[in-house]
Each structure stands twice: as C-alpha cells, then as structure tokens.
Amino acid sequence: MTRKSKQTGGHQPLTHYERTKKFKSSQYGTTTARLSTDSQLQFGDCALSVTAAVDPVATPSGHVYSREAIVEYLMSKTKEIKQAKQNYQAYLDKQQSKQDEEKKESQSQAIVAFEGKQKATNEASKKRPASNPLASTSYWLSEFQPEHTDQVPEPPPERPLSPFSGEPLRLKDLHPLTFERSSDGKVQCAVSHKTITTQPVIALKEHVVLEEVFDSLVKDSMVCPITGRKLKKKHILRLQKARSGFASSGSVVAKKYRPTIT
C-alpha cells in the first residue's frame, strides 16, 4: 500500500496492471477497440439501416441511404420540428407576457414612489429600510436562495438536418442512384465493372463509377460514357467511400468512456 501512495496521480492510484489487464474483463475505465473491415459501413449500404440500400439515394454530402429509410427519417424529424416550433413560440409568448407584467409593475412602483416623495413630511420616512444581515452570513437559508430561471431553449431549425453532415436536407435534395451489383452483392463500377470497396467513387447522375474512370473518360469531355449525354456540374456528385480495417482508410478505433477510480 505504501508503494501506491508514492505514485503520481493522487492517493492510491491504480497500477498499470490494474488499469489494463486486471480489469480488462470487466471493461473498467475507458475502453478502446480496433474496428475490423466487417465493422465498417460497406459501400452500397444504407447509412441508417446499415443494410444493402434499396432504391438508393444520396444526399449532397455523398452519403447513401435507402429511400424509404431517409424519407421516414425526414418525416419524423419534420414532426419533431413542428412540435419544437410550437413549444418555442409558447416560450416566447410566456416571456413577452412576463416582461409586460414586470414593466407594468415597475411603472406602478415608480408612481407610488413619486407620490411618497411628494407626501413625505419628515426625514424618517426617507430612510432606507435596514438590510437583513443574514443574507450575507446565512446564505444557505431558503429565503436567500437564488430564484429559478427557465432555461432558454434554442430556436428549432427550419428544416430537418442530414443525419451525418448536419446540413438542412429536403426531399428534392436527394440524388437517385442506380447500383450495378455482382453475384455476391457488391456494387460495381458502371463502366469498368470493377468491384467497389474503398476506392473513391463519383456519381454521374444516377450511375456510379470509380474516380479513376471519371478522371480518364469524363473529366475533360464532360460526356457520360454510359448514355452519351452532356453532363453538367450539378450532375456530378462525389460519394462517401467505404472504410476498411486499415488506418489509411479513416478512423478505425472506437472509444467508450467509463468512469474510473484513481
């Protein structure tokens, strides 16, 4: 026990063995885990249902969703925003009525004070009332506690926010996609027919191609290699690429905070 008291970190902190191996089975303290490829969202999966996207659509941020899942999400968030607007408006009305009452009361007090000054005949009536000395020495008493103030709610957003980017999202902002899948269910490039795993991906209207195909065939001519039609900038959308278990693909470590006693 004396050995622990000499360690840095406070009175009797845990040793390295106790923090790592002894309590590892009980998940004591903040735990980290390395995510494998199977734990990452694969390209072509819905970011909400985490299953293969059905009738896929993409948001302006490049995330892929099933149309049913994202429409249901937008409808539920729209109802929540409508209710939040009603609550916020009720709060504003309550605050306005409270301010009106305070203003009216202050005006009446000013009138009473003015009349009192006019009718004062002796100096004693002008003395200020003595303050209660307990207010500074016995602040724990109930009559000296601060008054409760209502928490000011934040004004609700005008539109539902995207689940990942946090930007306002509308139904007409959804970009329809067409996936070409292989026999094992993996999404393929519509031109090279290569399986898409963690490569950068571009959507040409509804068709999905690899970025290397876009750079070599579409970028200069701005002509769709599938339909032969001219493309505009609004027809091109960079999609979010999938991640693997390698650190080069993005964040591969998950952390979960748990309180510790040190």
C-alpha positions in Angstrom: 0.0 0.0 0.0 2.8 2.4 0.7 4.2 1.7 -2.8 0.9 3.0 -4.3 0.9 6.2 -2.3 4.3 7.2 -3.8 3.0 7.0 -7.4 1.9 10.1 -9.3 -1.7 10.7 -9.9 -3.2 11.1 -6.4 -3.8 9.0 -3.4 -3.5 5.3 -4.1 -3.9 5.3 -7.9 -4.3 2.1 -9.8 -1.2 0.4 -11.2 -0.6 -0.2 -14.9 -1.5 -3.8 -14.4 -4.8 -3.0 -12.7 -5.8 -0.4 -15.3 -5.1 -2.7 -18.3 -5.1 -6.4 -17.6 -6.8 -6.9 -14.2 -10.0 -5.0 -15.1 -9.9 -5.7 -18.8 -12.5 -8.5 -18.5 -14.9 -6.1 -16.6 -14.4 -3.2 -19.1 -13.2 -1.0 -16.2 -12.3 2.6 -17.4 -12.3 4.0 -20.9 -12.0 1.1 -23.4 -10.8 1.2 -27.0 -11.3 -1.3 -29.7 -9.9 -1.6 -33.2 -12.6 -1.8 -35.8 -12.2 -4.5 -38.5 -13.5 -4.3 -42.0 -16.6 -6.2 -41.1 -17.4 -3.4 -38.6 -17.2 -0.6 -41.2 -20.1 0.5 -43.4 -19.6 -1.0 -46.8 -20.2 1.0 -50.0 -23.8 0.5 -51.2 -25.2 0.0 -47.7 -27.8 2.4 -46.2 -26.2 4.7 -43.6 -29.3 4.5 -41.4 -30.4 0.9 -41.7 -26.8 -0.5 -42.2 -28.1 -2.9 -44.8 -27.9 -3.1 -48.5 -29.6 0.1 -49.9 -32.9 -0.5 -51.6 -33.9 2.2 -54.1 -30.7 4.1 -53.2 -30.4 7.8 -53.0 -27.5 10.1 -52.0 -27.5 13.4 -50.0 -25.4 16.4 -51.1 -22.8 15.3 -48.6 -22.3 12.0 -50.5 -23.9 9.6 -48.0 -26.0 6.7 -49.4 -29.4 5.8 -48.0 -32.4 3.7 -48.8 -35.2 6.0 -50.0 -37.7 4.5 -47.5 -35.3 5.0 -44.6 -34.3 8.6 -45.3 -37.9 9.6 -46.2 -39.1 8.2 -42.9 -36.3 10.0 -41.1 -37.2 13.3 -42.7 -40.9 12.9 -41.9 -40.3 12.1 -38.3 -37.9 15.0 -37.9 -40.4 17.3 -39.6 -43.0 16.4 -37.0 -40.4 16.9 -34.2 -39.5 20.4 -35.6 -43.2 21.3 -35.8 -43.7 20.4 -32.2 -40.5 22.2 -31.2 -41.6 25.4 -33.0 -44.9 25.3 -31.1 -43.1 24.9 -27.8 -40.6 27.7 -28.7 -43.4 30.0 -29.6 -45.2 29.3 -26.4 -42.0 30.1 -24.5 -41.7 33.4 -26.4 -45.3 34.3 -25.6 -44.7 33.5 -21.9 -41.6 35.6 -21.8 -43.4 38.5 -23.5 -46.2 38.4 -21.1 -43.8 38.3 -18.2 -41.9 41.3 -19.5 -45.2 43.2 -19.9 -46.1 42.4 -16.3 -42.7 43.5 -15.0 -42.9 46.7 -17.0 -46.4 47.4 -15.7 -45.3 46.7 -12.1 -42.2 48.9 -12.3 -44.4 51.7 -13.6 -46.8 51.4 -10.7 -43.9 51.3 -8.2 -42.5 54.4 -9.8 -45.8 56.2 -9.4 -46.1 55.1 -5.8 -42.5 56.2 -5.0 -43.2 59.6 -6.6 -46.3 60.1 -4.6 -44.5 59.0 -1.4 -41.8 61.6 -2.0 -44.4 64.3 -2.6 -46.2 63.4 0.7 -43.1 63.0 2.8 -43.1 65.4 5.7 -40.3 64.1 7.9 -36.8 62.8 7.3 -37.6 59.5 9.0 -39.9 58.5 6.1 -37.0 58.9 3.7 -34.7 56.5 5.4 -33.9 53.3 3.6 -35.1 50.0 5.2 -32.3 48.2 7.0 -30.9 45.2 5.1 -31.1 41.7 6.6 -27.5 40.8 7.8 -28.4 37.1 7.4 -28.3 37.4 3.7 -24.5 37.5 3.7 -23.8 35.2 6.6 -26.6 32.6 6.3 -26.8 32.3 2.5 -28.0 28.6 2.8 -31.4 29.6 4.2 -34.3 29.1 1.8 -35.3 32.8 1.7 -31.9 33.8 0.4 -31.6 31.2 -2.3 -31.5 32.4 -5.9 -34.7 32.2 -7.9 -35.1 29.6 -10.6 -34.8 30.9 -14.1 -36.2 28.9 -17.0 -33.7 27.5 -19.4 -33.8 29.4 -22.7 -34.5 26.8 -25.4 -32.7 27.0 -28.7 -34.8 28.0 -31.7 -35.6 24.9 -33.8 -34.2 24.6 -37.3 -36.3 25.4 -40.3 -35.7 22.1 -41.9 -34.6 18.6 -40.8 -30.9 18.2 -40.7 -28.9 15.5 -42.5 -28.1 12.6 -40.2 -24.3 12.8 -40.9 -23.4 16.3 -42.3 -25.9 18.2 -40.1 -26.9 20.4 -43.0 -30.5 21.2 -43.8 -32.0 18.5 -46.0 -35.0 18.4 -48.3 -36.6 15.6 -50.3 -35.7 17.3 -53.6 -32.1 17.3 -52.5 -31.9 13.5 -52.7 -29.9 12.2 -55.6 -31.3 9.0 -57.0 -28.7 6.2 -57.8 -28.6 3.0 -59.7 -26.3 0.3 -58.4 -24.9 -2.5 -60.5 -24.3 -5.4 -58.2 -22.2 -8.5 -58.7 -23.3 -12.1 -57.9 -22.1 -11.6 -54.3 -24.0 -8.4 -53.8 -21.0 -6.0 -54.1 -21.5 -2.7 -56.0 -19.6 -2.5 -59.3 -18.4 0.4 -61.4 -20.9 1.0 -64.2 -18.1 1.4 -66.8 -15.2 -0.8 -65.7 -17.3 -3.3 -63.8 -14.7 -3.4 -61.0 -15.9 -4.2 -57.5 -16.1 -1.0 -55.4 -14.6 -1.5 -52.0 -12.7 1.5 -50.5 -11.9 3.4 -53.8 -13.1 7.0 -54.4 -16.5 7.0 -56.2 -18.3 9.5 -58.4 -22.0 9.6 -59.3 -22.8 10.6 -62.8 -26.5 11.4 -62.5 -27.7 8.0 -61.3 -24.8 6.0 -62.5 -21.9 5.1 -60.1 -18.3 5.0 -61.5 -14.8 4.9 -60.0 -12.9 8.2 -59.7 -10.2 6.9 -61.9 -12.7 6.2 -64.7 -14.2 9.7 -64.2 -10.7 11.3 -64.5 -9.8 9.4 -67.6 -13.1 9.4 -69.6 -15.4 12.1 -68.2 -13.5 14.9 -66.6 -12.3 16.6 -69.9 -15.1 15.9 -72.2 -18.0 16.1 -69.6 -19.9 13.4 -71.6 -21.4 10.4 -69.9 -19.7 7.2 -71.1 -22.9 5.3 -70.5 -25.7 7.4 -72.0 -23.5 9.7 -74.3 -25.2 12.8 -73.0 -23.6 16.0 -71.9 -23.0 16.4 -68.2 -23.2 19.5 -66.0 -21.5 20.1 -62.7 -24.8 19.6 -60.9 -25.0 16.0 -62.3 -21.7 15.1 -60.7 -21.6 14.1 -57.0 -18.7 12.7 -55.0 -19.9 9.9 -52.8 -18.5 8.9 -49.4 -16.1 6.0 -49.9 -16.2 2.9 -47.7 -13.6 2.2 -45.0 -11.6 -0.9 -44.1 -9.7 -2.1 -41.1 -6.6 -0.2 -42.2 -5.8 3.2 -40.7 -5.3 4.7 -44.1 -9.0 4.4 -44.9 -10.1 6.6 -42.0 -10.9 6.2 -38.3 -10.6 2.6 -37.2 -10.6 3.0 -33.4 -13.7 3.2 -31.3 -13.7 4.5 -27.8 -16.2 4.2 -25.0 -15.8 6.3 -21.8 -16.3 4.6 -18.5 -15.6 6.3 -15.1 -12.5 5.2 -13.2 -11.4 5.4 -9.6 -7.8 6.6 -9.5 
